[in-house]
Amino acid sequence: MKNVFRCLVILICLIVSAGLVFATDTQPPAQDGMLPEITLPVPKNSAHQDYLWVTGKTSFTIPQVKAEVVIIEIFSMYCPHCQREAPAVNKLYKKIENNRKLKGRVKLIGIGAGNSDFEVSFFKKKYRIPFPLFSDADFSIHEKLGSVRTPYFIAVRINKDGTHRVFYSKLGAIKDTDQFLNMISGEVKRDE
């Protein structure tokens, strides 16, 4: 019995120490904070280039997107919560695009944590995602964002002078798309 207890204690110590070794010091972007610099490749799809206003470039950062607000979803193709959330996020996108006050002023993108281009493309096709998705196969963006669990949503306000501010940073589903849209609308109305 003593040997079993010792083995259990040693096993727990190993697991805890392994967790400490792989833990990240990076925290998710804080509300009213700055987004870490994230460089993304310009989408190959010309409609997505036009949507983000990043034509003529090879890469871009979030504050370079021509919008007042950029909503970023961190997802994984393998995340069952992300799969269940896909229709709600598509609905959010459609509501933005059908709202004359928000269309062109609010943009939505997704970043596939640990997902290859193939996996992101599969997710996009299977769930009919209409907005640009980007792969993060090596987790480099994911790590900059605090190695968040998925789905994770970040909303960034981009100011006219090129500065930006995170005003929403939360794990989990968007439970009420209308309520979420009202919060986003409040950020857009600041310029009116």
N, C-alpha and C positions, 0 to 999 in steps of 0.2 A: 504494500500500500504506500509506503514511504517513497519507493522508487517511482510509482505512478505519479504521486504528488510532485516530486522533484522534476520529472519529465514535463509535467504540465506547466510548472512554473518556468522552466527553461524555454518551453515552446512559446509561452505568452511573452516572455522577455524578448525572444527573437522576433516575434511578430511586431511588437511595439517598436523595437529598434529599427526594423526594416521600414516601418511606416515613417519613422523620423528621418531616415536617410532619403526617402523618396518624397517627403513633404516639400512643398514649395513655400517660399517666403512671400511670394506674390499674392496679393489679395485681389478679389474682383474689383472692378472699377467702382469707386464710391460715388454716391449721389452728390452732386455739386463738385465733383472732381473732374480730372482730365482722363481721357481715354489714352491708354498707351499707344505709341505709334504702331500702327498695323499697316503693312504694305500688302496690297492685293493685286493680282494680275488683272489687266483689263479683260472683261469677258470677250470671248470670241464671237458671241452672238451680237450682231449689230443693234438689235432692238434693246438689248441690255446695256450696251454702250450708250445709246441715246437716253435710256431711262436714267442712268447715273450721270450723264453728261461727262463722260471720260474718254470720248473719242480722240484719236490722235496721240494717245499715250500708250506705254507698255505696262505701266503699273500706276497705282494711285493709293492715297491714304483716305481714311474716312472723311476728314475735314475738306478734302478736295471734291467730294460729291456735291453736285449742284442741287442743294436742298437746304431747307431750314432745320429739318429733323431727319436723322437717319436711325432707323430701328434695326438692330442687329440681333438675329436669333442664332445662338450657338446650339447646334443640334448634332446628333449622330444618327446615321442610318440604322444603327442597331438598337437605338433607344426606343423602347415601346411607348414611352411617354411622348417622345417627339413624333412618332408615327400617329398616335392618337391626336396630337395637337395640330398636325398638318392641315386638316380641314378648317380649323379655327383661324390659323394664320393666313390661309388662302382667303378666308372670308374677310379678315382684317384688311388684307391687300386690296380686295375688290371694293370694300367700303371707302378706302382712301382714294382709289382711282375713280370712284363714282361721285366723290364729293368735290365740287368745283373749288372750294376753299382750300382743300388739302392736296388735290392732285398736283403733282409737280413740286410741291413744297415738302412733302413727306415721302421718304424712300425707305424701302425695306430690302434687307439682304440677309442671307443665311451663310454661316460658316460651319462646315462639317468637321468637327473635332475628331482627328484621327482618321478621317475618311479620305480615300484616294479620289482622284477625278472620276474614276469609274463608279465608285460607291455613291458619290454626290450625284452623278448623272442618273444612276439607278433610282435614288430617292426622289429626285426631281421628276423623273418620268412616272414613277409609280404613284406619287401623290399629286401629280399635275401642278407642281409649284410654278407660278407664273413670274416670280421675281428672281433676280440673280442669286445663285448659290456658288460658294467657293470652297475648295478643298483645303484642309489643313492636315495633310497626311502625317507630317512629322510632329504634330502638336505644338508647333512653335507659337502660333497665335493663341492657342488655348492656354499655354503656359503664361503668356503675357497678360492674359485675362484672369489669372488666378486659378487655373485648372478647375474651372467651375463644372458642376454637374449639368446635365442637359435635361430638358431644354432650359436655356438661360437667355433672358432678354435684356438688352441694353439699349437705351434711347439716348441719343446724343443731339444736343442743340448746337447747330453750326451758326455762328454769328457772321454778319456781313464782313467783318474785318479778318475772317479766317480763324479766329479763336473758336473754341468749342467748350461745352460743358455737358457732363453726363447728368441727366436728370431722372433716369430710371435705371435700376440695376437689380434684377431679381431672378431668382430661380423659380421655375415652375410654369405651369400653364397660364395663359391669359384667360381667366375665368369668364370675363364679361367683355366682349370686344367693343361694345358701345361705351362702357365706362372707360376702358383703356383709350379709346379714340377721343373721348372728351378730355382726358388728361393730355394727350398729344396735341389736341386742338388748342389747349391753353398755352402751350409753348409756341405754336404757330401764330396765334393772335397777338403775341408780344410786338410784332412788327407792324401791325395794322394801325 
